[in-house]
């Protein structure tokens, strides 16, 4: 490893980063700016979204410290390693941290999230590669440079570009449902992820019936395209869903919250032959009570979706860069590195006025 052959002479040698040191222990520290090698790129991070996947890893100590997390990231190319083609200093980019190998058993079946190569993280701010977006610079490894960086067009902010990864994951989940135009889809949870899913279902021709406990989020869901929005407490919403679906029940449901109650509600509220997608149940060991007859006799399907799909990168970029999927209205809070603990707390314990939380290193 060495300093880049193509980069500004005044490149700093140190940077600030939020370092995971143990359960619920994040410290802003001074680290060396990563050195890059052949085929690699150094990106100056402008913005990184706070994702609940990282919050779970930090809160439950799921990985060994030290690490620098953060993967919903966008920034500017600050240096190029030897042999890099197609990129220039100053290019604005969104960076994915995982790319599948494209040749294994799982990739042949387009089950990219199960590819062993996909599980290898290709960006780092130091220590074990873990994303690195909660730092001022990241090292982008060759396979990510080749297939996991997206050029951001003029007129699109880097804040908007940082949504490419979460929008991709949501779009993958919507595709897994195999929706038909006009299908009625319950979307449980209208936080940042639920609101992305709501827009994507609508973009695919579905009719969204949104559910959330907060009136403010229900209003946002309607604004972003939900045909109807309900508080899931009580029985009124169930009657409304039956009325809107000729008494059949919804064609599908997506759980954008890891709630046992929501799962039970979803399985009951979808029609015979309907589908329930688990999108937020990412904690190993979590158990769900399941009415087996609903699956066997009523032929309801329960399925899951995790992480992004390389195949969907072009469509994701079109949706975000055309603003057909509106991400800017979801941004409610921005924090610097010094306040990253407050950013994590707000993202983990949202208020009625909070949606997407961004960190600006």
Secondary structure as UniProt FT lines:
FT   STRAND          6..7
FT   TURN            9..10
FT   STRAND          14..22
FT   TURN            23..24
FT   STRAND          25..32
FT   TURN            38..39
FT   STRAND          41..49
FT   HELIX           52..59
FT   TURN            60..61
FT   STRAND          72..80
FT   TURN            82..83
FT   TURN            89..90
FT   STRAND          92..95
FT   HELIX           105..108
FT   TURN            109..110
FT   HELIX           112..114
FT   TURN            116..119
FT   STRAND          123..124
FT   STRAND          137..140
FT   HELIX           142..147
FT   STRAND          149..151
FT   TURN            154..155
FT   HELIX           158..161
FT   TURN            162..163
FT   HELIX           164..176
FT   TURN            177..178
FT   TURN            181..182
FT   STRAND          184..188
FT   HELIX           192..203
FT   TURN            204..205
FT   STRAND          207..211
FT   HELIX           215..223
FT   TURN            224..225
FT   STRAND          228..230
FT   HELIX           236..244
FT   TURN            245..247
FT   STRAND          250..255
FT   HELIX           260..269
FT   STRAND          270..278
FT   TURN            284..285
FT   HELIX           292..296
FT   STRAND          301..304
FT   HELIX           310..312
FT   HELIX           313..321
FT   TURN            322..323
FT   HELIX           328..330
FT   STRAND          331..336
FT   HELIX           337..339
FT   HELIX           340..348
FT   TURN            352..353
FT   STRAND          356..360
//
